[in-house]
Amino acid sequence: MTAASGRTGRPPLTEERKAEIRLGIARAAVDLFVGQGVAATTGEQIGRAVGVSARTVWRYFPSKEACVRPLFEAGIEEIAGCLRAWRPGRPLAEVLTRAVPADSRLVAGPDRATIGALVRLTRDEPGLRAVWLQSYDAAEPAFARALAERAGVSADELGPTVQAAMFNAALRAAIEHYAWRIDEEDTDATTAETELTATLSSALTLVASGLA
């Protein structure tokens, strides 16, 4: 008598499929948070909106607020790539004019108005605020590496680290300024796009001019 050697049960999920599930959960969580508030949203509701169990939601994320992190962190590598390609003598704002309009940091999954509403929620929801800030913590080393590569120096040097911190802070401040002041329900998409681009440009110009 021989033992069965074949593997039984469902095949393991691919990394691509896992990423799809994470993004689906993130999109559902955003819609629920914006539509009914964070406190009223449960893991069961998020899972039901995606077609998975609450157990699956918690397998991917430690809390309901953490579910939106993939959307906050999407686009980091695209922006880092723009920083690497930033040409000497060109305005820093040009880095974002190409990256942000198509950048999934704001528009992946839900539309820009929905993500703008989510950013506004971070103002009064400590759990969401923590996730929002953690996404920028994750971005800063990537930006430092990109700036170091552009300059041909080690990423451990102080210069790229400080530059990345300034760039990252300006990016967050600009997005928050835009999200907290614009009424997207009364603003068409083209105007909102122009407003966001102008806000980012102004923030990065301030960074480039320094603190003098």
Secondary structure, 3 states (H helix, E strand, C coil): CCCCCCCCCCCCCCHHHHHHHHHHHHHHHHHHHHHHCCCCCCHHHHHHHHCCCHHHHHHHCCCCHHHHHHHHHCCHHHHHHHHHHCCCCCCCCHHHHHHCCCCHHHHCCCCHHHHHHHHHHCCCCHHHHHHHHHHHHHHHHHHHHHHHHHHCCCCCCHHHHHHHHHHHHHHHHHHHHHHHHCCHHHCCHHHHHHHHHHHHHHHHHHHHHCCC
